[in-house]
Amino acid sequence: MSTINKNGCSVCAAGSENYCTYSTRLRGKNVKMYQYDFRAENGNLFSTVASTLAECRKKRDEWLNKN
C-alpha cells in the first residue's frame, strides 16, 4: 500500500495534492476508499476520505471556497 504520510505527517507540498487508495469493509462489502490531502499555497492542509477521487476534490473545492 502506498502512503501519503511520513511518520504520521502529510508529505504534501504547498499547492499540490496527494492521495492513496485502500479497501475497507462497509456493511459487509469490500469498498475502495481514497485518502486525500491537499496543501494550499499558504501551508494550510485539507485532508479527507471519500469513496471517489472526484468526491475528495469536490470537498476540497468547497473548503477552498470557505477559506
NUKOLSE-845271 format. One record per atom (N, C-alpha, C): residue in three letters; residue number from 1; x, y, z negated. Coordinates in nm, 2 decimals, m for minus. Layout:
  residuo  num      xx      yy      zz
      ala  NUM       X       Y       Z
...
REM end
This chain:
  residuo  num      xx      yy      zz
      met    1    0.08   m0.12    0.00
      met    1    0.00    0.00    0.00
      met    1    0.09    0.12    0.00
      ser    2    0.06    0.22    0.08
      ser    2    0.13    0.35    0.09
      ser    2    0.08    0.43   m0.03
      thr    3    0.16    0.53   m0.06
      thr    3    0.13    0.62   m0.18
      thr    3    0.15    0.76   m0.13
      ile    4    0.07    0.85   m0.20
      ile    4    0.08    0.99   m0.17
      ile    4    0.13    1.06   m0.30
      asn    5    0.18    0.98   m0.39
      asn    5    0.23    1.03   m0.52
      asn    5    0.37    0.98   m0.55
      lys    6    0.45    1.05   m0.62
      lys    6    0.57    1.00   m0.67
      lys    6    0.58    1.03   m0.82
      asn    7    0.59    0.93   m0.90
      asn    7    0.59    0.94   m1.05
      asn    7    0.46    1.01   m1.10
      gly    8    0.35    0.98   m1.03
      gly    8    0.22    1.04   m1.07
      gly    8    0.19    1.18   m1.03
      cys    9    0.28    1.24   m0.95
      cys    9    0.26    1.37   m0.90
      cys    9    0.25    1.37   m0.75
      ser   10    0.16    1.45   m0.69
      ser   10    0.14    1.46   m0.55
      ser   10    0.27    1.51   m0.48
      val   11    0.30    1.45   m0.37
      val   11    0.42    1.49   m0.29
      val   11    0.38    1.57   m0.17
      cys   12    0.26    1.63   m0.17
      cys   12    0.20    1.70   m0.06
      cys   12    0.27    1.84   m0.06
      ala   13    0.32    1.88    0.06
      ala   13    0.39    2.01    0.08
      ala   13    0.28    2.11    0.10
      ala   14    0.32    2.24    0.08
      ala   14    0.23    2.35    0.10
      ala   14    0.18    2.36    0.24
      gly   15    0.05    2.37    0.26
      gly   15   m0.01    2.39    0.39
      gly   15   m0.03    2.25    0.46
      ser   16   m0.02    2.14    0.39
      ser   16   m0.03    2.01    0.46
      ser   16   m0.13    1.92    0.38
      glu   17   m0.16    1.81    0.44
      glu   17   m0.24    1.71    0.38
      glu   17   m0.17    1.57    0.38
      asn   18   m0.20    1.49    0.28
      asn   18   m0.16    1.35    0.27
      asn   18   m0.28    1.27    0.23
      tyr   19   m0.28    1.15    0.28
      tyr   19   m0.39    1.06    0.24
      tyr   19   m0.34    0.91    0.25
      cys   20   m0.41    0.82    0.18
      cys   20   m0.38    0.68    0.19
      cys   20   m0.52    0.61    0.17
      thr   21   m0.52    0.49    0.21
      thr   21   m0.64    0.41    0.20
      thr   21   m0.62    0.30    0.10
      tyr   22   m0.73    0.26    0.04
      tyr   22   m0.73    0.14   m0.05
      tyr   22   m0.87    0.07   m0.04
      ser   23   m0.87   m0.05   m0.09
      ser   23   m1.00   m0.12   m0.09
      ser   23   m1.04   m0.14   m0.23
      thr   24   m1.17   m0.13   m0.25
      thr   24   m1.23   m0.15   m0.39
      thr   24   m1.37   m0.22   m0.37
      arg   25   m1.42   m0.27   m0.48
      arg   25   m1.55   m0.34   m0.47
      arg   25   m1.65   m0.24   m0.52
      leu   26   m1.76   m0.22   m0.44
      leu   26   m1.87   m0.13   m0.48
      leu   26   m2.00   m0.21   m0.45
      arg   27   m2.07   m0.23   m0.56
      arg   27   m2.20   m0.30   m0.55
      arg   27   m2.18   m0.44   m0.48
      gly   28   m2.07   m0.50   m0.52
      gly   28   m2.05   m0.64   m0.47
      gly   28   m1.99   m0.65   m0.33
      lys   29   m1.95   m0.54   m0.27
      lys   29   m1.90   m0.54   m0.14
      lys   29   m1.76   m0.47   m0.14
      asn   30   m1.67   m0.52   m0.06
      asn   30   m1.54   m0.45   m0.04
      asn   30   m1.56   m0.33    0.04
      val   31   m1.51   m0.22    0.00
      val   31   m1.52   m0.09    0.06
      val   31   m1.39   m0.02    0.08
      lys   32   m1.36    0.03    0.20
      lys   32   m1.24    0.11    0.22
      lys   32   m1.26    0.25    0.18
      met   33   m1.16    0.30    0.10
      met   33   m1.17    0.44    0.05
      met   33   m1.05    0.51    0.08
      tyr   34   m1.06    0.65    0.09
      tyr   34   m0.95    0.74    0.11
      tyr   34   m0.91    0.82   m0.01
      gln   35   m0.79    0.82   m0.05
      gln   35   m0.74    0.91   m0.15
      gln   35   m0.67    1.02   m0.07
      tyr   36   m0.71    1.15   m0.10
      tyr   36   m0.67    1.26   m0.01
      tyr   36   m0.62    1.38   m0.10
      asp   37   m0.51    1.43   m0.06
      asp   37   m0.45    1.55   m0.12
      asp   37   m0.43    1.66   m0.01
      phe   38   m0.46    1.78   m0.05
      phe   38   m0.42    1.90    0.04
      phe   38   m0.37    2.01   m0.05
      arg   39   m0.25    2.06   m0.02
      arg   39   m0.19    2.17   m0.09
      arg   39   m0.20    2.29   m0.01
      ala   40   m0.27    2.39   m0.07
      ala   40   m0.28    2.52    0.00
      ala   40   m0.15    2.59    0.01
      glu   41   m0.14    2.69    0.09
      glu   41   m0.02    2.77    0.11
      glu   41    0.03    2.84   m0.02
      asn   42   m0.07    2.87   m0.11
      asn   42   m0.04    2.93   m0.24
      asn   42    0.00    2.83   m0.35
      gly   43    0.01    2.70   m0.31
      gly   43    0.05    2.60   m0.40
      gly   43   m0.06    2.52   m0.47
      asn   44   m0.18    2.57   m0.47
      asn   44   m0.29    2.50   m0.53
      asn   44   m0.32    2.37   m0.46
      leu   45   m0.35    2.27   m0.55
      leu   45   m0.37    2.13   m0.50
      leu   45   m0.51    2.09   m0.50
      phe   46   m0.57    2.04   m0.39
      phe   46   m0.70    1.98   m0.39
      phe   46   m0.68    1.84   m0.37
      ser   47   m0.75    1.76   m0.45
      ser   47   m0.75    1.61   m0.44
      ser   47   m0.89    1.55   m0.45
      thr   48   m0.91    1.45   m0.37
      thr   48   m1.05    1.39   m0.37
      thr   48   m1.04    1.25   m0.33
      val   49   m1.14    1.17   m0.34
      val   49   m1.16    1.04   m0.29
      val   49   m1.29    1.03   m0.22
      ala   50   m1.30    0.97   m0.11
      ala   50   m1.42    0.95   m0.03
      ala   50   m1.41    0.83    0.06
      ser   51   m1.52    0.79    0.12
      ser   51   m1.53    0.67    0.20
      ser   51   m1.48    0.69    0.34
      thr   52   m1.47    0.82    0.38
      thr   52   m1.41    0.85    0.51
      thr   52   m1.32    0.97    0.50
      leu   53   m1.23    0.98    0.60
      leu   53   m1.14    1.09    0.60
      leu   53   m1.21    1.22    0.64
      ala   54   m1.31    1.21    0.72
      ala   54   m1.39    1.32    0.76
      ala   54   m1.46    1.38    0.63
      glu   55   m1.51    1.30    0.54
      glu   55   m1.58    1.34    0.42
      glu   55   m1.48    1.41    0.33
      cys   56   m1.35    1.36    0.32
      cys   56   m1.25    1.43    0.24
      cys   56   m1.22    1.57    0.30
      arg   57   m1.21    1.58    0.43
      arg   57   m1.18    1.71    0.49
      arg   57   m1.30    1.80    0.47
      lys   58   m1.42    1.75    0.48
      lys   58   m1.54    1.84    0.45
      lys   58   m1.53    1.89    0.31
      lys   59   m1.50    1.81    0.21
      lys   59   m1.49    1.86    0.08
      lys   59   m1.38    1.96    0.06
      arg   60   m1.26    1.94    0.13
      arg   60   m1.15    2.03    0.13
      arg   60   m1.20    2.17    0.19
      asp   61   m1.27    2.16    0.30
      asp   61   m1.31    2.29    0.36
      asp   61   m1.41    2.37    0.27
      glu   62   m1.49    2.29    0.20
      glu   62   m1.58    2.36    0.10
      glu   62   m1.50    2.42   m0.01
      trp   63   m1.40    2.35   m0.06
      trp   63   m1.31    2.40   m0.16
      trp   63   m1.24    2.53   m0.11
      leu   64   m1.19    2.52    0.01
      leu   64   m1.11    2.64    0.06
      leu   64   m1.21    2.76    0.07
      asn   65   m1.33    2.74    0.11
      asn   65   m1.43    2.85    0.13
      asn   65   m1.46    2.91   m0.01
      lys   66   m1.45    2.83   m0.12
      lys   66   m1.48    2.89   m0.25
      lys   66   m1.36    2.96   m0.31
      asn   67   m1.24    2.93   m0.26
      asn   67   m1.12    2.99   m0.32
      asn   67   m1.06    3.10   m0.23
REM end
